[in-house]
Amino acid sequence: MLFEQLNETGWAMTYLVVDEGTNEAALIDPVYDFLPVYLDRLKTSGLVLKYAIATHMHADHITACFSLSEQVGCRYLMWKSTSSLGVNQYVNDEEKVMLGGIPIQFHHCPGHTSDSMIVQIPGRIMTGDFLFNGEGGVGRDDLPGGRLEVHWDSLAVLERFPGDTLVCSGHEPPGTEMMSLDWNRIHNPILNMDNFQTFKEWQESSAERLGPVSKIKIAVPANLFAEIPDVIPWMK
């Protein structure tokens, strides 16, 4: 199995998974800004993109999932009750699909959004904005579909995974080393909390510190309706 984080700039992570026996590939949380990079990598490496997977409906960037589905004919996977259009394969909790000989399993973990899910492959979980590494804690819950108490309750999903599983999150500073779940149980402040009130206060403080999401008015409609806007201000 080949596993790689593809985005060289920005905080959004996109993960490439390849079954080297079949050259079948999956992209988890591809970002529209880097679509030419992904297409070039698929072509130069002789890969067949089987799945484009979004861990949730993003508010801070436009997904490349529906564009990849249209251009290369791959399956666009999301949680079964997502509001996002353009999805052509919906998944259930603990459902598995196969990428060659690699099992990809999905775990519903609502809170950051109602359609948030963890994507599991052997030895790794792609957590989207549900869980970050270390001091990053978790993604904010004050955006469309977010619910504080639901996110707190969903943390129990992490008990499904072995402690040595690597947490490959959806947003980190460039160059961040992805750490194990056991490491995060020591160093991630959220995983050391024992009550909802403390979590609520941390999240409210985090949202205040982060401020408005600059791309939300463009990204959310694009991801909801599976349409690329005529003008993307940050790509001019």
C-alpha positions as CSV (number, residue, x, y, z in Angstrom):
1,M,0.0,0.0,0.0
2,L,1.2,3.5,-0.9
3,F,0.0,6.3,1.3
4,E,0.8,10.0,0.8
5,Q,-0.3,13.5,1.7
6,L,-0.4,15.5,-1.6
7,N,-0.9,19.2,-0.8
8,E,2.3,21.1,-0.6
9,T,0.8,24.4,0.6
10,G,-2.0,25.4,2.9
11,W,-3.4,23.7,5.9
12,A,-5.9,21.4,4.1
13,M,-4.7,17.8,3.8
14,T,-5.5,15.5,0.9
15,Y,-4.5,11.8,1.2
16,L,-3.7,9.4,-1.7
17,V,-4.1,5.7,-1.1
18,V,-2.9,3.3,-3.7
19,D,-3.1,-0.5,-4.0
20,E,0.2,-1.2,-5.7
21,G,-0.9,-4.5,-7.0
22,T,-3.7,-3.1,-9.1
23,N,-2.7,0.6,-9.3
24,E,-6.2,1.5,-8.1
25,A,-6.2,4.8,-6.1
26,A,-8.4,6.7,-3.7
27,L,-8.2,10.4,-2.8
28,I,-9.5,11.5,0.5
29,D,-10.6,15.1,0.8
30,P,-9.2,16.4,-2.5
31,V,-9.2,20.2,-2.8
32,Y,-10.3,21.9,-6.0
33,D,-7.4,24.3,-5.9
34,F,-5.0,21.4,-6.5
35,L,-7.1,19.5,-9.1
36,P,-4.4,19.8,-11.8
37,V,-1.8,18.4,-9.4
38,Y,-4.0,15.3,-8.7
39,L,-4.8,14.7,-12.3
40,D,-1.1,15.0,-13.2
41,R,-0.1,12.6,-10.5
42,L,-2.7,10.0,-11.6
43,K,-1.5,10.2,-15.2
44,T,2.3,10.2,-14.5
45,S,2.0,7.3,-12.0
46,G,-0.4,5.3,-14.2
47,L,-3.0,5.2,-11.4
48,V,-6.7,4.5,-11.9
49,L,-8.8,6.7,-9.5
50,K,-11.5,4.5,-8.1
51,Y,-12.8,6.6,-5.3
52,A,-12.9,10.3,-4.4
53,I,-14.0,10.6,-0.8
54,A,-15.1,13.6,1.3
55,T,-15.0,13.1,5.0
56,H,-17.7,15.9,5.3
57,M,-19.1,18.9,3.5
58,H,-16.3,21.4,3.8
59,A,-16.9,25.0,4.6
60,D,-13.4,26.3,4.1
61,H,-12.6,25.0,0.6
62,I,-14.2,23.6,-2.5
63,T,-14.0,19.8,-2.8
64,A,-12.5,18.3,-5.9
65,C,-14.6,15.2,-5.5
66,F,-17.4,16.0,-8.0
67,S,-14.9,17.4,-10.5
68,L,-12.8,14.2,-10.3
69,S,-16.0,12.1,-10.7
70,E,-17.0,14.1,-13.8
71,Q,-13.5,14.1,-15.4
72,V,-12.2,10.5,-14.7
73,G,-15.4,8.6,-13.9
74,C,-14.5,7.6,-10.3
75,R,-17.0,7.1,-7.5
76,Y,-17.7,10.1,-5.3
77,L,-18.3,8.8,-1.7
78,M,-19.9,10.5,1.2
79,W,-22.0,9.7,4.3
80,K,-25.5,8.5,3.4
81,S,-27.4,11.5,4.7
82,T,-25.2,14.2,3.4
83,S,-26.9,17.2,1.7
84,S,-24.1,17.4,-0.9
85,L,-25.2,16.8,-4.5
86,G,-23.1,15.0,-7.0
87,V,-22.4,12.1,-4.7
88,N,-22.8,8.8,-6.6
89,Q,-22.1,6.3,-3.8
90,Y,-23.4,6.7,-0.2
91,V,-21.9,4.8,2.7
92,N,-23.2,3.6,6.1
93,D,-21.6,3.3,9.5
94,E,-18.9,0.6,9.5
95,E,-19.4,-0.1,5.8
96,K,-16.4,-1.3,3.8
97,V,-15.4,-0.8,0.2
98,M,-12.3,-2.4,-1.4
99,L,-9.5,-0.6,-3.1
100,G,-7.9,-3.6,-4.8
101,G,-6.9,-5.6,-1.7
102,I,-7.1,-2.6,0.7
103,P,-10.3,-2.3,2.9
104,I,-11.6,1.2,3.4
105,Q,-14.1,1.5,6.2
106,F,-16.3,4.4,7.2
107,H,-17.3,5.5,10.7
108,H,-20.0,8.1,11.2
109,C,-18.8,10.8,13.7
110,P,-21.2,13.8,13.5
111,G,-20.6,17.0,15.4
112,H,-18.3,19.2,13.2
113,T,-21.0,18.5,10.6
114,S,-23.9,16.1,10.5
115,D,-22.3,14.1,7.7
116,S,-18.8,13.9,9.2
117,M,-17.1,10.5,9.0
118,I,-13.8,8.9,9.7
119,V,-12.2,7.0,6.8
120,Q,-10.1,4.0,8.0
121,I,-7.5,2.0,6.2
122,P,-5.1,-0.4,7.8
123,G,-3.0,1.5,10.4
124,R,-4.5,4.9,9.7
125,I,-7.7,6.9,10.2
126,M,-8.5,10.0,8.1
127,T,-10.4,12.1,10.6
128,G,-11.3,15.2,8.5
129,D,-12.1,18.0,11.0
130,F,-13.5,15.7,13.6
131,L,-10.1,15.3,15.3
132,F,-6.8,17.0,14.9
133,N,-3.4,16.2,16.3
134,G,-2.2,17.4,19.6
135,E,-3.0,21.0,20.6
136,G,-5.2,21.4,17.5
137,G,-7.9,19.5,19.4
138,V,-10.9,19.2,17.1
139,G,-12.6,21.1,14.4
140,R,-15.0,23.9,15.3
141,D,-18.8,23.2,15.7
142,D,-20.2,26.7,15.0
143,L,-20.4,26.2,11.2
144,P,-23.3,24.8,9.1
145,G,-24.4,21.4,10.5
146,G,-22.2,21.7,13.6
147,R,-23.4,20.6,17.0
148,L,-21.3,20.8,20.1
149,E,-23.0,18.1,22.2
150,V,-23.2,15.7,19.2
151,H,-19.4,16.1,18.6
152,W,-18.7,15.4,22.3
153,D,-20.8,12.2,22.2
154,S,-19.2,11.1,18.9
155,L,-15.7,11.0,20.5
156,A,-16.7,7.6,21.7
157,V,-16.2,6.4,18.1
158,L,-12.4,6.6,18.7
159,E,-12.7,3.6,20.9
160,R,-13.1,1.4,17.8
161,F,-9.5,1.9,16.8
162,P,-6.2,0.4,18.1
163,G,-4.0,2.9,20.0
164,D,-1.2,2.7,17.5
165,T,-3.4,3.9,14.6
166,L,-2.1,7.1,13.0
167,V,-4.4,10.1,13.1
168,C,-4.3,11.7,9.6
169,S,-6.4,14.8,10.1
170,G,-7.9,17.1,7.6
171,H,-6.1,20.3,8.7
172,E,-2.7,20.8,10.2
173,P,0.2,23.3,9.7
174,P,2.3,22.3,6.7
175,G,4.9,19.7,7.7
176,T,3.0,18.4,10.7
177,E,3.9,14.8,11.7
178,M,0.8,12.7,12.1
179,M,0.7,11.0,15.5
180,S,-0.9,7.9,16.9
181,L,-4.2,7.8,18.7
182,D,-2.5,6.8,21.9
183,W,-0.2,9.9,21.6
184,N,-3.2,12.1,21.1
185,R,-4.9,10.6,24.2
186,I,-2.0,12.2,26.1
187,H,-1.3,15.4,24.1
188,N,-4.7,16.3,22.6
189,P,-6.6,18.5,25.1
190,I,-10.0,17.3,24.0
191,L,-9.2,13.6,24.6
192,N,-8.2,14.6,28.2
193,M,-11.5,16.2,29.1
194,D,-14.0,14.4,31.3
195,N,-17.1,16.6,30.9
196,F,-19.1,18.3,28.2
197,Q,-19.0,21.8,29.8
198,T,-15.2,21.9,29.5
199,F,-15.4,20.8,25.9
200,K,-18.1,23.5,25.2
201,E,-15.9,26.2,26.8
202,W,-12.9,25.1,24.8
203,Q,-14.8,25.1,21.5
204,E,-16.4,28.5,22.1
205,S,-13.0,30.0,22.9
206,S,-11.5,28.3,19.8
207,A,-14.2,29.7,17.5
208,E,-13.8,33.2,18.9
209,R,-10.0,33.0,18.4
210,L,-10.3,31.7,14.8
211,G,-13.0,34.2,13.8
212,P,-15.0,34.1,10.5
213,V,-14.3,31.5,7.8
214,S,-13.3,33.6,4.9
215,K,-14.2,31.1,2.1
216,I,-17.5,29.9,3.5
217,K,-19.9,31.9,1.3
218,I,-18.2,30.4,-1.8
219,A,-17.3,26.9,-0.6
220,V,-20.5,25.8,1.0
221,P,-22.8,26.5,-2.0
222,A,-20.2,24.9,-4.3
223,N,-20.0,21.8,-2.2
224,L,-23.7,21.6,-1.6
225,F,-24.8,22.0,-5.3
226,A,-21.7,20.3,-6.9
227,E,-21.1,23.4,-9.0
228,I,-17.9,25.3,-9.6
229,P,-18.6,29.0,-9.4
230,D,-17.7,31.3,-12.3
231,V,-15.3,33.3,-10.0
232,I,-13.3,31.8,-7.2
233,P,-11.7,34.9,-5.5
234,W,-8.8,33.1,-3.9
235,M,-7.8,31.5,-7.2
236,K,-7.6,34.7,-9.3
